[in-house]
Amino acid sequence: IDERTARRTHGYSPIGVPCVRREILARGTRFSLLPALSLDGMIALDIFEGSVTRERFIEFLRNQLCPVLQPFPGKNSVVVMDNCSTHHDEEIRALIED
């Protein structure tokens, strides 16, 4: 599945029958989600129009995620992020470590 659009990229059909995918293509407003999950569920969420930028991610950390983080080894004390380019910033590291 394509992570950006949740569209299937492969399909199955009987032997000798081509696999055909039909879908309605609609262009519209792009929305982004910044979720933060713990073992107990969602602890922070931001939904907004447009793409995630470094500034938007820092705002999310500062205003929503950091207020619920605890010192290690307490509850909500470990932050795991993927390798997204907006996550590679010293200001982000400093916000989380403080």
C-alpha positions in Angstrom: 0.0 0.0 0.0 1.2 3.5 -0.9 1.7 5.2 2.5 0.8 8.7 1.1 -2.5 7.8 -0.5 -3.4 4.4 0.9 -3.9 3.1 -2.6 -3.1 -0.5 -3.4 -0.1 -0.9 -5.7 -0.7 -4.6 -6.6 -3.7 -6.8 -7.2 -4.7 -10.3 -8.1 -6.9 -11.8 -10.8 -7.5 -15.3 -12.3 -4.8 -16.6 -14.6 -5.1 -15.1 -18.1 -7.3 -12.3 -16.9 -5.7 -8.9 -16.6 -5.8 -7.2 -13.2 -7.8 -3.9 -13.6 -8.0 -1.3 -10.9 -10.7 1.3 -11.1 -10.8 4.3 -8.8 -12.2 7.7 -8.7 -9.5 10.3 -8.8 -10.2 13.5 -7.1 -7.8 16.3 -6.4 -8.5 18.4 -3.4 -7.1 20.0 -0.3 -4.2 18.2 1.3 -4.4 17.5 5.0 -1.6 16.2 7.2 -1.7 14.4 10.6 0.9 14.6 13.3 0.0 11.9 15.8 1.8 10.8 19.0 0.9 7.4 20.4 1.8 5.7 23.6 1.0 2.2 24.9 -2.2 3.8 26.4 -3.4 5.4 23.1 -3.1 8.8 21.5 -1.4 11.4 23.6 -1.1 14.3 21.1 -2.6 15.0 17.6 -2.4 17.8 15.1 -4.5 17.8 11.9 -3.9 20.7 9.5 -4.1 21.7 5.9 -0.9 21.5 3.9 2.4 19.6 4.4 4.5 19.0 7.4 7.4 21.5 7.7 10.2 21.7 10.2 8.5 24.7 11.7 5.1 23.0 12.0 6.7 19.9 13.5 8.6 22.0 16.1 5.3 23.8 17.0 3.6 20.4 17.5 6.4 19.3 19.8 6.5 22.5 21.8 2.7 22.9 22.2 1.4 19.4 22.3 3.9 16.6 22.8 6.5 18.0 25.1 4.0 19.0 27.8 3.0 15.4 28.2 6.5 13.9 28.2 8.0 12.7 31.5 11.7 12.2 32.5 13.1 8.7 31.8 12.2 6.1 32.9 8.7 7.5 33.5 5.6 7.1 31.5 5.8 8.8 28.1 9.5 9.3 28.4 10.8 7.8 25.1 10.2 9.4 21.7 10.6 7.3 18.5 10.5 9.0 15.2 11.0 7.8 11.6 13.7 9.1 9.3 11.7 12.0 7.9 13.9 15.0 7.0 11.8 17.3 9.2 13.0 15.3 12.2 16.7 16.0 11.7 17.3 19.2 13.6 19.2 20.1 16.7 16.3 22.3 17.9 14.0 19.2 17.8 16.5 17.2 19.8 16.9 19.9 22.4 13.1 20.2 22.8 12.7 16.5 23.4 15.7 16.1 25.7 14.8 19.1 27.9 
